[in-house]
């Protein structure tokens, strides 16, 4: 597998707090990487840096050979990086289809004049955006297609709102998806469906995927490799079993006492 996203020595401070502290990691083409760590470990800050919401204080980031440092979020999206968020960020008063169409905004060319005067090029572009959104939604089957395309996003069940947010990210035509706690708020059956969905995103659509997740069965079920963070630093990397059994990871999650009990059996 070839490296797609390469992060080296990445650091970000907020006042006297190092939210991300010298992090190195690589995500390869066609790979699913899980990023774990207790609350406050710097996971979402890492995503915010990679997607251009924050600029790093130190370090380098390249995606598909392009330097990401200093780029704006829309520029990074155009290069092929799409993300979801911890809290679902849909447009509740827009339909399912319209939410999926919004994902194409970074790749549109029509200006104000085209929109006002309905120029032929604008009409053609709108039709292309619609077809792309419909094709993406079809990946999710009846959950987001048929009559549901015309429903308001606010009317969807919670798990389907999560799916729609992934669909919107897919509409940007990405090479990599960054999923921030996609299993949050889901019941066990919905989490099983999510594991299957993430695997399909890689196997059928070819996306590389990096996901932040607290639910360990989900991490175990989908990840080719796991990176563990604590206090902004990487403390372990490897297979799920290697990382889950690492004493530093056990201590970060459960405290020193738990680590001692794990070692003494």
N, C-alpha and C positions, 0 to 999 in steps of 0.2 A: 504493500500500500504506500502511496505517495503522500507526504505531508500536505495538508490543505491550510490549516490554521497553525501558525507557529508563534508562540508567546515566549519571550525571554526576559528575565529580570524585571518583570512588570511590578511597579509600585505606585501606590496612590495614598496620599496623606490628607486627612481632614483635621486641621489644627495639629494637635500633638498625637493624633491617632493614626497608625498605619493600617488602613483598611485592607490594603493589598500590599504584601511585603516580599518583593523579589520572586514572584511566581514564574515558573517555567512550565510549559506543557505544550504538547503537540496533539492535534486531532487530524487523523489521516482521512483520505477519501474513503467513503464507504464504511466508516467506523462510527460506533456509538460509544461516547465517553460519558460516564457519570461523574458529576462533581458533587461531593458530599462534604459535610462538616456541620458542627453545631451552629445555632443561631449566632450571628455576629462574626462568622468565620471569614467573611469577605466574598462569598459566592456571587451574590447579586451585583456587588460592586465590580467584580471581575467582568461579568456580562456587560455592565454599563460602560466599562472602559472599551471592551472589544467592539461594542456597537456604536461608539462615538458619543455617548451621553456625557462621559467624563474623559478628559485627556490625562494620560498617565504622567506622573512626575518623573518617572524613570522607566527604562526598558523599551523593548521593541515588539511590534506586532506585525506579522505579514499574513496575508490571506491570498492563496493562489498566486503567490509571487508579488503581490501588491502591498506596499507599506500602508498600514491603517492609521498610524499615528498622525493626528492633526486633521483627519477627515471628519466630515459631518455625518450624522446618522444616515441621511438620504444617500450620500455618496457610498457609504459602506453597504447599504442595501443594494445599490446598483451593482456592486461588485459580486453580490451573491450571498450575503449574510442576512438572515431573517431571524426574528426572535418573537417569543411570547413573554408574558409577564406573570409575576406571582398572582396579582389580582387581575381578573379578566378585564380587558380594556376594549370592549366592543362599543359600537355606536348603538345604544339600545333602541333608539327611535328610527333606525334604518332597518331594512329587511335583511334577511340572511344573504340574499344575492348581492345587495348593495354593500354589505360589509365585506364580502369576498372581493368585490370589484375595487374597493378602496385600496386593497393591497397592491394594485397596479399603479398607484399614483406616482411612484418614483420613476416609472418607465413611460409616462405619457409625454406627448410633445405639444398637444393642442394648447393654444394660448387663450386669452380672454376674447379676442376677436372671433376666433373659431367657435367658441362656445356661444357667444351672443348671436352671431349670424348663421350658425349651423352650417359651416363650410363642409363640403364633401369629405375633406380629409378628417375633420373632427368626427363626423358621423361614422366613417369607417373605423376610426380608432375606438370609438365607443362600442361599436359592434365587436371588435376584436377583444376588448376588455371584458365584455359580457360573456363571450364564448370561453375565454380563459377562465373566468370565475365559475361558469357552469361546469367546465371540465374538472376543475379542482374539487368542487363540491361533490361531483359524482364519485370521487374516491371514497367518500364517507357513506355512500349508499343512501337508503331511505331516510337516514337520520337528518340529512341536510338537503335532500333533493325533493322533486315533485312539489306538492303544495307548500312544503316547508320553506322553499326558497322565497316565497312571498310573505312569510311570517316576519313579524318584528323580532329582532334578536332577543329582546327582553322576554319574549314568550317562550323561549327555548328552556328545556330543563338544563340544570347546571352543567352536567357532563357534556351536553350538546353545545353549550356556549364555549366550553373548553375546546371542543372539536372545531367550532367555527373560528376560534382565534388561531388555531393551527392552520386552518384552511386559508385564512387571510394572509398568514405568513407564507404559505405555499404559493399564493397568487403573485408574490413579488418575483417569482422565478429564481429561487435561491439555489445555491449549491450546498449550503449548510444551514441547519435549523438549530437555534439556541432556545431550548425549552426551559423556562424557569418554573420549577415546581408544578409540572403539569398534573400530578395526581392530587394536589391539594384539594380537600373538600370532597373527594370521591369516596364512595363506599367500596367494599372489597370486589364486588362484581364489576363495577366501573373501572377499578384499577386493573383487573384482569384484561378488560377490553382495551385499556390504554397500552398495556404491555404489547398486545397483539398489534395495535395501531402503530406504535413506534417501530416495531420490527418491519411492518409493511412499508413504512415511509422509507426505510433504508433499502429493503430488498426489492420493492417494486418501483420506487421513484429514484433511488440512487442517492438520496441525501446523506451527507455526513451529519451526525447529530451530536450535540453536546447538551446534556440535561443536568440541571440542578434538581436534586430530589432528596427529601427527608425520608421517604418511605423506602426502607431497605429492600423489601421484596420486589418492588418495582426496579430499583437499581440492579439487583441481582438478576432480574428477569430479562433485562435488555442490554446491559453494558458489556462491551468487549473489554473495556479497561475502565478503571476507576481512579480518580484523583481526589485526595482528601486534603481539605484546608482546615486550619485552625489559627485564629488570631491573624488572619491575612497571609499566612505562610503555608506552603505545601508541606505536608508532613508524611505523606505516603502516596505511592502510585503503583498500580499493578492490576492483577485480576481482582475480581470481587473478593474471593476467599483470602487472597494475600492481604488486601487492604483491611478487610473486616477483622482479620486476626492480628493486625499490627498493634503492638502495645501502645504506641502513641495515639492511634485512632481510638482504641478502647478508652484510654485515659481522657481524651478530648470529649468523648460523648458521655462517659459514665463516671469519670473522676478516678483518682489514684487508687482508692479502695477497690473499685471494680477491677482495675488492672491487676492488683495483687491477688484478688480472688481468682481471676482468670488464670494466672500463672500457677497458683497452688492447686487449682482444680477443685 
